[in-house]
Amino acid sequence: MASVISEFFRTFKIFYKGFKVTFVTMFRKPTTENYPHEPVHFQARYRGIHVLQRDEHGLEKCVACFLCAAACPAQCIYIEAAENTAENRISDADRYAKVYNIDYSRCIFCGYCVEACPTDAITHGHGFELAPYDINAMVYRKEQLLEPWPPNKLAGRVSSGVADIHQSFR
């Protein structure tokens, strides 16, 4: 008889430990994101789609040093350098990135490219919509990665086309 009672209490203790998490979280406020209707709230350290930065004069910061491509463990960054001319000034340095591609089908968002950049030309943005139907659309070109000039006044918004895309499906 003592073994049945001790077994009952042991089983009750196991159930109590298991349901404790459920009962504690059952009365908390849920943390639901209403994504299409409200902007997504990111943490400050979120690593989203990369952004190529410009300086205060609107020139590109990238000097085509290839350090980001060398630091990338997935080898998803492709750069071609070109020389700046006096009449066609793209960056403040002698060279600029004529071609700057990132293949997001290979990128692991590790942040090594951001850390390796000596001019802070590449940073992680807060873009997260990266689900095309075609794998070729996963290769982002320099024009897609460049920060718009003049700087966007709506920098806190999630994406410039979220509302437009959402409206097109209605």
TIPA-287909 format. One line per field, with one value per residue: residue in three letters; y, z, x of N, C-alpha, C, O in turn. Coordinates in Angstrom, 2 decimals. Example, Ala and Ser with C-alpha at 12.3 -4.5 7.8 and 13.67 -1.06 7.14 Angstrom:
# TIPA-287909
aa	(ala|ser)
nnorth	(-5.69|-2.25)
nup	(7.80|7.08)
neast	(13.19|12.85)
canorth	(-4.50|-1.06)
caup	(7.80|7.14)
caeast	(12.30|13.67)
cnorth	(-3.30|0.03)
cup	(7.80|7.87)
ceast	(13.20|12.90)
onorth	(-3.32|1.14)
oup	(8.46|8.04)
oeast	(14.24|13.41)
//
This chain:
# TIPA-287909
aa	(met|ala|ser|val|ile|ser|glu|phe|phe|arg|thr|phe|lys|ile|phe|tyr|lys|gly|phe|lys|val|thr|phe|val|thr|met|phe|arg|lys|pro|thr|thr|glu|asn|tyr|pro|his|glu|pro|val|his|phe|gln|ala|arg|tyr|arg|gly|ile|his|val|leu|gln|arg|asp|glu|his|gly|leu|glu|lys|cys|val|ala|cys|phe|leu|cys|ala|ala|ala|cys|pro|ala|gln|cys|ile|tyr|ile|glu|ala|ala|glu|asn|thr|ala|glu|asn|arg|ile|ser|asp|ala|asp|arg|tyr|ala|lys|val|tyr|asn|ile|asp|tyr|ser|arg|cys|ile|phe|cys|gly|tyr|cys|val|glu|ala|cys|pro|thr|asp|ala|ile|thr|his|gly|his|gly|phe|glu|leu|ala|pro|tyr|asp|ile|asn|ala|met|val|tyr|arg|lys|glu|gln|leu|leu|glu|pro|trp|pro|pro|asn|lys|leu|ala|gly|arg|val|ser|ser|gly|val|ala|asp|ile|his|gln|ser|phe|arg)
nnorth	(-1.18|1.22|1.64|2.19|4.63|6.24|6.08|7.39|10.04|10.62|10.54|12.62|14.76|14.81|15.43|17.95|19.44|19.37|20.67|23.14|25.14|25.54|26.50|28.86|30.45|30.64|32.74|35.03|37.98|37.62|37.66|38.71|39.42|41.57|41.30|42.04|44.29|46.00|47.53|45.54|44.86|45.13|43.88|45.77|44.58|43.00|41.13|41.81|42.10|43.22|46.56|48.94|51.66|55.28|58.26|61.53|63.23|61.89|60.11|56.79|54.63|52.35|51.10|49.10|47.11|44.43|43.08|42.30|40.28|38.46|37.82|36.49|33.49|31.90|32.58|34.32|36.88|38.95|40.99|43.55|45.76|49.21|52.10|55.39|58.41|61.85|63.20|61.45|60.70|58.26|57.19|58.32|57.52|56.12|53.92|52.17|50.08|48.53|46.41|44.84|42.18|40.16|36.92|35.75|33.23|31.77|33.18|33.41|35.26|36.04|38.24|38.77|40.13|42.73|43.35|43.21|45.32|48.21|50.82|51.05|50.55|48.55|47.37|45.71|45.75|46.22|44.72|41.96|40.45|37.97|35.92|34.79|33.39|32.55|31.39|32.90|35.48|35.84|36.84|39.77|42.87|45.67|48.03|47.41|47.12|49.54|52.40|54.65|57.90|61.23|60.55|58.38|59.60|58.06|56.13|54.39|52.65|49.34|48.26|49.64|48.81|47.23|47.89|48.41|45.93|44.41|45.61|44.90|42.26|42.25)
nup	(0.00|0.72|-1.35|-3.50|-2.77|-2.58|-5.21|-6.45|-5.45|-6.51|-9.24|-9.35|-8.69|-10.91|-12.97|-12.02|-12.30|-15.08|-16.00|-14.84|-16.31|-18.34|-16.93|-15.81|-18.05|-19.24|-18.40|-19.13|-21.16|-24.64|-27.15|-29.92|-33.32|-35.63|-38.54|-41.47|-41.19|-39.30|-38.62|-38.34|-35.33|-34.58|-32.92|-31.90|-32.70|-34.86|-37.79|-40.90|-44.42|-46.29|-46.47|-48.56|-47.75|-48.03|-48.10|-46.43|-48.59|-50.54|-52.01|-52.71|-50.09|-50.38|-51.26|-52.80|-51.69|-51.25|-48.84|-47.48|-49.12|-48.87|-46.17|-45.98|-45.10|-46.57|-49.14|-50.75|-51.74|-54.45|-56.16|-58.42|-59.25|-60.17|-61.58|-60.28|-61.98|-62.77|-63.92|-63.54|-60.65|-58.30|-55.79|-52.83|-52.84|-54.69|-56.09|-56.85|-56.28|-59.03|-59.68|-57.35|-55.82|-53.84|-53.01|-51.74|-51.45|-50.52|-48.40|-44.91|-43.02|-41.11|-40.41|-40.71|-42.94|-42.45|-40.19|-41.26|-43.03|-43.68|-44.08|-43.21|-45.11|-45.71|-44.09|-41.85|-42.59|-41.80|-43.40|-44.23|-45.90|-47.88|-49.87|-52.67|-55.66|-57.60|-57.83|-58.89|-58.27|-55.80|-55.84|-55.05|-56.47|-56.78|-57.04|-55.73|-53.16|-52.37|-50.28|-50.46|-52.05|-51.78|-48.20|-46.84|-45.36|-43.94|-42.27|-40.19|-41.01|-42.04|-44.67|-47.92|-49.79|-48.62|-47.95|-50.50|-51.76|-50.17|-50.74|-53.41|-53.36|-52.60)
neast	(0.81|2.02|3.80|2.12|0.99|3.30|4.12|1.99|2.32|4.83|4.26|2.39|4.08|5.77|3.93|3.17|5.56|5.76|3.39|3.68|5.03|3.17|0.91|1.96|2.58|0.13|-1.48|-0.20|0.31|-0.07|2.53|2.06|2.66|1.27|1.84|1.36|-0.23|0.84|4.02|6.99|8.72|12.02|14.95|17.81|20.19|19.58|20.20|19.71|18.90|21.67|23.05|24.48|26.36|26.35|28.39|28.36|28.14|26.86|28.32|29.52|30.59|32.08|35.21|36.15|37.91|37.87|37.88|35.56|34.56|36.64|36.45|34.06|32.58|30.86|31.31|29.74|29.78|30.43|32.67|33.61|36.13|36.63|38.24|38.06|37.26|38.01|35.85|33.75|32.84|32.45|33.02|34.81|37.40|40.25|39.37|36.29|33.42|32.46|30.82|28.82|27.73|25.56|24.85|22.08|21.09|23.12|24.17|24.82|24.31|26.23|27.75|30.44|31.39|30.56|32.04|34.61|34.88|36.68|35.80|33.23|31.27|29.46|26.62|24.33|20.95|17.45|15.85|13.82|12.29|12.67|11.98|11.69|10.15|11.84|15.12|17.15|16.50|17.49|20.00|21.33|21.94|24.21|22.72|20.36|21.23|22.30|22.07|19.38|19.62|18.68|18.84|16.33|13.41|11.66|12.94|12.37|10.44|9.48|9.84|9.97|8.12|6.15|3.48|2.50|2.78|1.11|-1.34|-1.64|-2.42|-5.03)
canorth	(0.00|2.38|1.84|2.80|6.05|6.93|6.17|8.44|11.34|10.82|10.86|13.96|15.71|14.89|16.20|19.33|20.07|19.51|21.64|24.42|26.09|25.84|27.33|30.16|31.23|30.70|33.99|36.15|38.62|37.04|38.56|38.45|40.48|41.68|41.69|42.85|45.50|46.83|47.28|44.55|45.46|44.39|44.21|46.62|43.75|42.14|41.09|41.66|42.27|44.19|47.90|49.64|53.02|56.43|59.27|62.68|63.92|61.03|59.19|55.45|54.42|51.16|51.39|47.86|46.53|42.99|42.47|41.66|39.03|37.55|37.40|35.75|32.05|31.27|33.08|34.77|38.26|39.09|42.40|43.97|47.12|50.11|53.30|56.66|59.46|63.19|63.59|60.49|60.37|57.37|57.14|59.31|56.92|55.94|52.86|51.94|48.77|48.61|45.35|44.35|41.24|39.23|35.81|35.44|31.80|31.21|34.00|32.88|36.43|35.91|39.57|38.91|41.16|44.03|43.56|43.32|46.52|49.30|52.11|50.90|50.69|47.55|47.14|44.93|46.54|45.53|44.04|40.55|39.78|37.33|34.65|34.83|32.11|32.24|31.42|33.96|36.73|35.89|37.57|41.21|43.68|46.89|49.01|47.00|47.20|50.91|53.26|55.69|59.26|61.61|59.54|58.22|60.19|57.02|55.06|53.48|51.69|48.02|48.15|50.66|48.26|46.29|48.28|48.26|44.50|43.95|46.13|44.23|40.95|42.41)
caup	(0.00|0.80|-2.66|-4.36|-2.37|-2.97|-6.68|-6.76|-5.19|-7.47|-10.51|-9.19|-8.72|-12.30|-13.69|-11.55|-12.95|-16.50|-16.25|-14.21|-17.39|-19.02|-16.08|-15.62|-19.29|-19.71|-18.02|-19.62|-22.38|-25.79|-27.92|-31.31|-34.29|-36.72|-39.53|-42.67|-40.86|-38.46|-38.88|-37.49|-34.36|-34.55|-31.94|-32.50|-33.24|-35.91|-39.01|-42.06|-45.73|-46.23|-47.05|-48.90|-47.24|-48.73|-47.17|-46.28|-49.87|-51.46|-52.68|-52.12|-49.15|-50.76|-52.01|-53.50|-51.11|-51.29|-47.52|-47.13|-49.88|-48.29|-44.84|-46.06|-45.11|-47.58|-50.43|-51.48|-52.18|-55.68|-56.38|-59.48|-58.98|-61.29|-61.15|-60.34|-62.85|-62.29|-64.39|-63.05|-59.29|-57.66|-54.37|-52.43|-52.97|-56.07|-56.72|-56.36|-56.67|-60.25|-59.48|-55.97|-55.73|-52.71|-53.29|-50.49|-51.32|-49.85|-47.25|-43.61|-42.16|-39.98|-40.05|-40.89|-43.96|-41.80|-39.30|-42.01|-43.85|-43.01|-44.30|-42.79|-46.31|-45.71|-42.79|-41.89|-42.47|-41.15|-44.39|-43.91|-46.89|-48.76|-50.25|-54.04|-56.30|-58.50|-57.11|-59.45|-57.62|-54.52|-56.04|-54.96|-57.15|-56.09|-57.06|-54.72|-51.84|-52.04|-49.53|-51.37|-51.81|-50.41|-47.23|-46.69|-44.12|-43.25|-41.97|-39.20|-41.61|-42.28|-46.05|-48.68|-50.62|-47.91|-48.10|-51.91|-52.03|-49.47|-51.46|-54.70|-53.17|-52.26)
caeast	(0.00|2.90|4.41|1.10|0.86|4.52|4.08|1.01|2.92|5.91|3.61|1.82|5.19|6.22|2.91|3.24|6.70|5.47|2.33|4.01|5.33|1.91|0.05|2.58|2.49|-1.25|-2.11|0.60|-0.14|0.63|3.39|1.71|2.96|0.29|2.82|1.06|-0.97|1.68|5.43|7.66|9.62|13.27|15.96|18.85|21.27|19.04|20.99|18.83|19.52|22.76|22.87|25.70|26.19|26.92|28.90|27.47|28.02|26.13|29.23|29.56|31.70|32.84|36.42|36.48|39.12|37.64|38.01|34.29|34.50|37.63|36.01|32.80|32.80|29.99|31.78|28.55|29.97|31.23|32.97|34.51|36.58|36.91|38.94|37.33|37.81|37.67|34.53|32.74|33.26|31.49|33.38|35.81|38.72|40.71|38.57|34.93|32.90|31.65|29.83|28.79|26.61|25.48|23.96|21.42|20.81|24.29|24.55|24.41|24.09|27.15|28.23|31.88|31.64|30.36|33.19|35.86|34.89|37.40|35.14|31.83|30.46|28.38|26.02|23.10|19.74|16.34|15.03|13.70|11.45|13.64|11.40|11.17|9.84|12.94|16.40|17.98|16.14|18.19|21.25|21.07|22.93|24.64|21.63|19.38|21.85|22.71|21.16|18.88|20.09|18.93|18.39|14.89|12.87|10.90|13.91|11.84|9.52|10.06|10.24|9.25|7.08|5.29|2.08|2.13|2.64|-0.08|-2.51|-1.78|-3.04|-6.46)
cnorth	(1.26|2.67|2.50|4.29|6.82|7.08|7.27|9.83|11.64|11.20|12.27|15.02|15.89|15.70|17.67|20.08|20.31|20.59|23.02|25.48|26.50|26.77|28.73|31.02|31.38|32.05|35.22|36.72|38.02|38.09|38.28|39.66|40.45|42.18|42.49|44.19|46.47|46.55|46.28|45.27|44.57|44.78|45.01|45.78|42.82|42.25|40.78|41.79|43.42|45.50|48.46|51.12|54.05|57.40|60.47|63.48|63.08|60.08|57.85|55.33|53.25|51.55|50.14|47.27|45.01|42.32|41.76|40.32|38.00|37.01|36.52|34.25|31.32|31.66|33.51|36.19|38.28|40.57|42.53|45.43|47.89|51.37|54.51|57.60|60.81|63.60|62.67|59.98|59.54|57.29|58.16|58.80|56.81|54.91|52.84|50.57|48.95|47.60|44.91|43.48|40.41|38.19|35.36|33.98|31.09|31.93|33.40|33.99|36.38|37.27|39.76|39.99|42.55|44.35|43.82|44.63|47.68|50.66|52.11|51.07|49.70|47.35|46.22|45.88|45.75|44.88|42.55|39.78|39.22|35.96|34.72|33.42|31.64|32.38|32.51|35.32|36.87|36.58|39.05|41.96|44.95|47.91|48.69|47.19|48.63|51.65|54.36|57.06|60.23|60.58|59.57|58.79|59.14|55.85|54.05|52.45|50.40|47.95|49.14|50.08|47.32|46.62|48.11|46.79|43.97|44.39|45.36|42.86|41.05|42.43)
cup	(0.00|-0.54|-3.62|-4.04|-2.77|-4.50|-7.13|-6.57|-6.14|-8.84|-10.47|-9.28|-10.15|-13.14|-13.29|-12.22|-14.44|-16.80|-15.63|-15.27|-18.10|-18.19|-15.87|-16.87|-19.79|-19.42|-18.40|-20.89|-23.57|-26.53|-29.41|-32.16|-35.37|-37.95|-40.73|-42.32|-40.01|-38.80|-37.87|-36.57|-34.23|-33.35|-32.64|-33.16|-34.36|-37.18|-40.19|-43.35|-45.67|-46.92|-47.33|-48.58|-48.17|-47.68|-47.15|-47.58|-50.91|-52.24|-51.96|-51.20|-49.56|-51.65|-52.72|-53.00|-51.03|-49.93|-47.10|-47.86|-49.32|-46.95|-44.88|-46.09|-46.16|-49.00|-51.32|-51.99|-53.40|-55.96|-57.60|-59.23|-60.28|-60.72|-61.27|-61.30|-62.31|-62.72|-63.90|-61.69|-58.62|-56.16|-54.09|-52.63|-54.44|-56.82|-56.14|-56.85|-57.88|-60.17|-58.02|-55.82|-54.45|-53.06|-51.97|-50.39|-50.63|-48.56|-45.96|-42.58|-40.91|-39.53|-40.21|-41.92|-43.35|-40.90|-40.07|-42.77|-43.12|-43.12|-43.84|-43.97|-46.33|-44.27|-42.96|-41.72|-41.73|-42.16|-44.11|-44.96|-47.99|-49.18|-51.66|-54.56|-57.20|-57.75|-57.64|-58.84|-56.25|-54.63|-56.08|-55.57|-56.35|-56.00|-56.01|-53.31|-51.42|-51.27|-50.47|-51.02|-52.45|-49.44|-47.05|-45.35|-43.30|-42.90|-40.98|-39.77|-41.95|-43.69|-46.85|-49.45|-49.93|-48.11|-49.54|-52.27|-51.40|-50.19|-52.77|-54.55|-52.82|-53.48)
ceast	(0.87|3.53|3.42|0.97|2.12|4.60|3.12|1.63|4.08|5.35|3.01|2.90|5.70|5.23|2.96|4.39|6.42|4.44|2.62|4.28|4.04|1.05|0.64|2.39|1.05|-1.90|-1.29|-0.02|0.62|1.45|3.18|2.06|1.88|1.03|2.28|0.43|-0.16|3.14|6.01|8.65|10.86|14.11|17.06|19.95|20.80|19.89|20.08|19.62|20.52|22.40|24.26|25.50|26.83|27.47|27.97|27.30|27.28|27.01|29.24|30.78|32.59|34.01|36.94|37.79|39.04|37.79|36.72|34.16|35.48|37.18|34.78|33.05|31.96|30.38|30.61|28.67|30.90|31.40|33.88|34.85|36.77|37.55|38.01|38.03|37.37|36.27|33.41|33.19|32.16|31.75|34.47|37.23|39.12|39.87|37.18|34.49|31.98|30.51|29.95|27.54|26.71|24.45|23.33|20.96|21.97|24.64|24.01|24.23|24.98|27.68|29.72|32.21|31.51|31.55|34.47|35.96|35.58|36.70|33.69|30.87|29.30|27.91|24.82|21.93|18.67|15.40|14.99|12.90|12.34|13.12|10.82|10.85|10.98|14.26|17.31|17.67|16.81|19.55|20.91|22.24|23.21|23.51|20.58|19.92|22.18|21.63|20.67|19.44|19.13|18.36|16.89|14.43|12.13|11.81|13.37|10.88|10.24|10.63|9.41|8.09|6.12|3.83|1.62|1.92|1.37|-1.34|-2.72|-2.44|-4.51|-7.31)
onorth	(2.26|3.83|3.29|5.11|7.95|8.09|7.99|10.70|12.79|12.08|13.02|16.08|17.01|16.55|18.55|21.22|21.34|21.35|23.97|26.61|27.67|27.74|29.70|32.20|32.19|32.47|36.34|36.05|37.91|39.27|37.68|40.80|39.39|43.33|43.60|45.14|47.66|45.45|46.20|46.19|43.42|45.89|44.91|46.25|41.95|43.35|39.63|41.61|44.46|45.54|48.48|51.74|53.75|57.36|60.45|64.32|63.53|59.32|57.78|55.85|53.18|52.24|50.13|46.98|44.35|41.09|40.73|39.34|36.80|35.87|35.85|33.76|30.23|31.11|33.12|36.68|37.70|41.32|41.73|46.25|47.31|51.67|54.63|57.58|60.89|64.28|63.07|58.94|60.05|57.32|58.79|59.59|57.33|55.02|53.41|49.97|49.44|47.90|44.65|44.00|40.02|38.51|34.67|33.55|29.95|31.37|32.93|33.71|36.66|37.42|40.83|40.70|43.46|45.49|44.56|45.02|48.09|51.56|53.08|51.67|49.99|47.18|45.99|46.72|44.73|44.53|41.94|38.55|39.94|34.94|34.70|32.42|30.45|33.40|33.01|36.23|37.91|36.87|39.53|41.71|45.25|48.58|49.60|47.39|48.89|51.54|54.94|57.36|60.04|59.82|60.62|58.47|59.31|54.71|52.93|51.49|50.38|47.62|49.45|50.81|46.66|45.74|47.70|46.46|43.17|43.64|45.18|42.33|40.02|42.56)
oup	(-0.63|-0.87|-4.48|-4.95|-3.27|-5.00|-8.08|-7.43|-6.53|-9.52|-11.44|-9.87|-10.55|-13.93|-14.15|-12.66|-14.98|-17.75|-15.89|-15.14|-18.42|-18.72|-15.76|-16.76|-20.68|-20.16|-18.03|-21.60|-23.51|-26.53|-30.06|-31.78|-35.95|-38.36|-40.94|-43.10|-39.99|-39.22|-36.72|-37.01|-33.82|-32.83|-33.86|-34.11|-34.78|-37.60|-40.44|-43.38|-45.07|-47.82|-46.45|-49.10|-48.97|-46.52|-47.79|-47.66|-52.04|-53.07|-50.75|-51.50|-49.14|-52.66|-53.20|-53.79|-50.77|-49.86|-46.44|-47.27|-49.30|-46.61|-43.89|-47.03|-46.58|-49.96|-52.48|-52.63|-53.38|-55.99|-57.80|-59.02|-61.33|-59.53|-62.24|-61.42|-61.49|-61.96|-63.86|-61.59|-58.40|-55.36|-55.01|-52.59|-55.32|-58.03|-55.08|-57.73|-57.75|-60.54|-57.53|-55.72|-54.04|-53.36|-51.18|-49.34|-50.20|-47.71|-45.91|-41.40|-39.80|-38.36|-39.86|-41.77|-43.71|-40.86|-39.60|-43.14|-42.06|-42.33|-44.07|-43.83|-46.92|-43.35|-44.08|-40.82|-41.10|-41.81|-43.77|-44.90|-48.92|-48.87|-51.83|-53.97|-57.53|-57.09|-56.90|-58.88|-55.61|-53.61|-57.03|-55.23|-55.38|-54.98|-55.46|-52.36|-50.22|-51.57|-51.21|-49.85|-53.62|-49.82|-47.09|-44.31|-42.09|-43.22|-40.94|-39.09|-42.12|-43.86|-46.48|-49.75|-50.60|-48.40|-49.78|-52.99|-52.00|-50.26|-53.19|-55.53|-52.75|-53.38)
oeast	(0.52|3.77|3.83|0.86|2.01|5.09|3.40|1.48|4.28|5.88|3.11|2.69|6.03|5.63|2.80|4.23|6.81|4.61|1.88|3.81|3.85|0.50|-0.11|2.07|0.80|-2.79|-1.64|-0.77|1.84|1.11|4.03|1.78|1.62|0.86|2.77|0.54|-0.46|3.47|5.58|9.34|10.77|13.98|17.22|20.57|21.56|20.25|19.73|20.84|20.25|21.56|25.12|24.57|27.72|27.07|26.91|26.41|27.09|26.51|29.00|31.85|33.74|33.85|38.08|38.69|40.06|37.81|36.77|33.70|35.19|37.48|34.48|33.69|32.33|29.84|30.51|27.73|31.99|30.43|34.79|33.96|37.02|37.42|37.26|39.25|36.45|35.57|32.25|33.83|31.06|30.81|34.99|38.18|38.44|39.67|36.92|35.11|30.86|29.38|31.04|26.43|27.80|23.30|23.97|20.50|21.84|25.33|22.87|24.03|24.52|28.04|30.24|33.21|32.27|32.01|35.34|37.07|35.12|36.97|32.98|29.81|28.26|28.72|24.36|21.92|18.97|14.28|16.01|12.85|12.72|13.74|9.60|11.24|11.06|14.49|18.16|18.51|16.71|20.19|20.28|23.39|22.53|23.36|19.96|19.15|22.33|20.45|21.47|19.70|18.80|17.47|16.25|15.02|11.98|11.49|13.87|10.53|11.46|11.80|8.28|7.14|5.33|3.02|0.49|0.98|0.65|-2.31|-3.86|-2.98|-5.19|-8.53)
//
